[in-house]
Amino acid sequence: MQQQEKLIFDGRHTPQNISSYSFSFGAVFGVCLAIGYYSETFPQLGIFFSALALFHELEYMMTALFKPDIVSLDAFLLNNGNQYNIAHAAGITEFLIELYCFPTLKYIRFIRYIGFIIMVIGQLVRSLAMWYAKSNFSHKIAYHKRQDHVLVTTGIYAFMRHPSYFGFYWWAVGTQILLCNPICLSGFLYVLHRFFKDRIEEEEPLLIEFFGKDYIEYKKKTPTYIPLID
Ligand SMILES: C[S@@+](CC[C@H](N)C(=O)[O-])C[C@H]1O[C@@H](n2cnc3c(N)ncnc32)[C@H](O)[C@@H]1O
């Protein structure tokens, strides 16, 4: 009985649960996309919400695919902390205020397209990273080497270090360009840079501890392509 309760509270997921959670997120994605498609004047908000739903959906799906034994609701990455929620709330607020005060700012088609393309590239790279890293990927930094943890240097990891951070960074920057939000774009650039710089500085010494010379050699050959992080 205790064991069963533990499993429930751990949030371990059955295939049925996985498909129903994914279906619900898929439905949110579809509805947002439809709103974006049919709202001719300002489709950005619909596209933004579908991108948000798709992003979190894929985080969960990839974890369910490669780590079915530990997948839980946390894998949706919805519990990213206050900074993340405040950042997106600020983005939506800025969009709505400027839509009311300076609607022409939101009409700049060229900027919207650039934002959309950056966002799609970010999402693609993030998902490719999770795909190639498979069970070596974890949402939280690993402080101890698991026996089955191997250094991934193939696929998207052959071209860049930390592709999942690259993807997250550019996806988030892309959302603010898509929404034509100059204030939040500056804020996102600053906060994302600090966040990923600190994260990489914490992660890399551990990777050197786990994989020694192999990681040092790998690091020499692969840039991050995140601005101001070599
Ligand atoms: C959130 S994942 C991020 C992975 C990587 N930093 C990226 O952006 O694609 C964090 C975990 O991935 C592991 N990791 C990072 N790079 C790795 C690599 N090239 N091969 C294997 N594991 C890696 C770290 O040990 C850490 O626990």
The ligand as an SDF file (V2000), in Angstrom:
LIG
                    3D

 27 29  0  0  0  0  0  0  0  0999 V2000
   19.6710   20.0780  -18.9940 C   0  0  0  0  0  0  0  0  0  0  0  0
   20.8490   18.8840  -19.5640 S   0  0  0  0  0  0  0  0  0  0  0  0
   21.7340   19.9520  -20.6550 C   0  0  0  0  0  0  0  0  0  0  0  0
   22.6770   19.2630  -21.5550 C   0  0  0  0  0  0  0  0  0  0  0  0
   23.5810   20.1980  -22.3200 C   0  0  0  0  0  0  0  0  0  0  0  0
   24.1550   21.1840  -21.4470 N   0  0  0  0  0  0  0  0  0  0  0  0
   22.8360   20.8440  -23.4300 C   0  0  0  0  0  0  0  0  0  0  0  0
   22.5620   22.0530  -23.3290 O   0  0  0  0  0  0  0  0  0  0  0  0
   22.5070   20.1750  -24.4150 O   0  0  0  0  0  0  0  0  0  0  0  0
   21.9390   18.7810  -18.1910 C   0  0  0  0  0  0  0  0  0  0  0  0
   22.6690   17.4620  -18.0340 C   0  0  0  0  0  0  0  0  0  0  0  0
   23.2550   17.0810  -19.2280 O   0  0  0  0  0  0  0  0  0  0  0  0
   24.5420   16.4960  -18.9860 C   0  0  0  0  0  0  0  0  0  0  0  0
   25.3740   16.8050  -20.1550 N   0  0  0  0  0  0  0  0  0  0  0  0
   25.6840   18.0090  -20.6410 C   0  0  0  0  0  0  0  0  0  0  0  0
   26.4210   17.9020  -21.7640 N   0  0  0  0  0  0  0  0  0  0  0  0
   26.5800   16.5750  -21.9740 C   0  0  0  0  0  0  0  0  0  0  0  0
   27.2290   15.8130  -22.9780 C   0  0  0  0  0  0  0  0  0  0  0  0
   27.8420   16.3910  -24.0040 N   0  0  0  0  0  0  0  0  0  0  0  0
   27.1730   14.4630  -22.8660 N   0  0  0  0  0  0  0  0  0  0  0  0
   26.5360   13.8640  -21.8460 C   0  0  0  0  0  0  0  0  0  0  0  0
   25.9000   14.5250  -20.8770 N   0  0  0  0  0  0  0  0  0  0  0  0
   25.9060   15.8710  -20.9360 C   0  0  0  0  0  0  0  0  0  0  0  0
   25.0500   17.1390  -17.7220 C   0  0  0  0  0  0  0  0  0  0  0  0
   25.7670   16.2270  -16.9340 O   0  0  0  0  0  0  0  0  0  0  0  0
   23.7720   17.5760  -17.0130 C   0  0  0  0  0  0  0  0  0  0  0  0
   23.4690   16.7210  -15.9630 O   0  0  0  0  0  0  0  0  0  0  0  0
  1  2  1  0
  2  3  1  0
  2 10  1  0
  3  4  1  0
  4  5  1  0
  5  6  1  0
  5  7  1  0
  7  8  2  0
  7  9  1  0
 10 11  1  0
 11 12  1  0
 11 26  1  0
 12 13  1  0
 13 14  1  0
 13 24  1  0
 14 15  1  0
 14 23  1  0
 15 16  2  0
 16 17  1  0
 17 18  1  0
 17 23  2  0
 18 19  1  0
 18 20  2  0
 20 21  1  0
 21 22  2  0
 22 23  1  0
 24 25  1  0
 24 26  1  0
 26 27  1  0
M  CHG  2   2   1   9  -1
M  END
$$$$
